Amino acid sequence: MDRLNSKLYLQNVYIMAENERLRKKAELLNQENQQLLNELKHRLSKANGAGSSGGKNNNNIPDLNLTNCSSSKSASKSNKK
């Protein structure tokens, strides 16, 4: 029984470490995504400003953090219990 508990404990420690590693990687990817999105918005606003003379502005790029951040934060909180 003690051997099984030790094995399960080590698996749990490994899973928690892997979860933390993946959480950090996801955070870095999210930051990179936001930087790329900001660059895209900047380029589009430059292109719309130079290419149109008062026409419709099609700069409707959604903020991806509004949908993804809240679900990933709540998921990480539930994993820490």
N, C-alpha and C positions, 0 to 999 in steps of 0.2 A: 504493500500500500504506500509506504514512504517513497519507494522508487517511482511509482506512478505519479505521486504528487510532485516529486522533484522534476520529473520529465515534463509534466504539464506546466509547472512553474517556469521552467526554462523556455518552453514554447511561448508562454505568455509574455515573458520578458523580450523575446525575440520579436514577437508580433508588435509589441508596444514600440520597440526601437524602430522597426520598419515603418510603422504608422507615423512616427515623428519625422523620419527621413522623408517620407512621401509628402507629409504636410508642408515641410520646408520647401521641397521641390515645387509643389503646387503654388506656394506663395511666391516663389521666384518667377515661375511661369506667368502668374497673374500680373506681377509687376512688369515683366517684359511685354505682356500683351497690352497693358495700359499705355506703356511708352509707345508701342507701335500704333495703337489707336490714336493717341494724341498727335503723333507724327502724320498719320493719315488725315486726321481732321485739319491739321495745319496746312497740309498740301492741298486738300480740297478747298479750303477757304481761300488760299492763294489763287488756285485755278479759277474758282468762281468769281473772285474779285477782278482778275485780269481778263477773263474770257467773256463775262457778261456785262451788259450795260443796263442794270436795273431789272434784270429778269428774275425768275423764281430761284431761290436758294435751295438746292437739294442736299443740304448738309445734315441729313437726318440719320446720323450714326448713333445707335443706342449705346448707353453706358453699360457695359457688360457687368460691371460690379454691382449694379442694382439688383440683378437676379442671382448671380453666382455667389456673392460674398455672404449673404445672409444664410444661405443653405449650407455653405461650407463651414461657417462659424458655428452654426447650431449642431452640425454633424460632429465637429471636433469637440464641442462641449459635451455631447452625449457620450463620446468615446472616452472621456477622461473620468467618468463615473466609476 
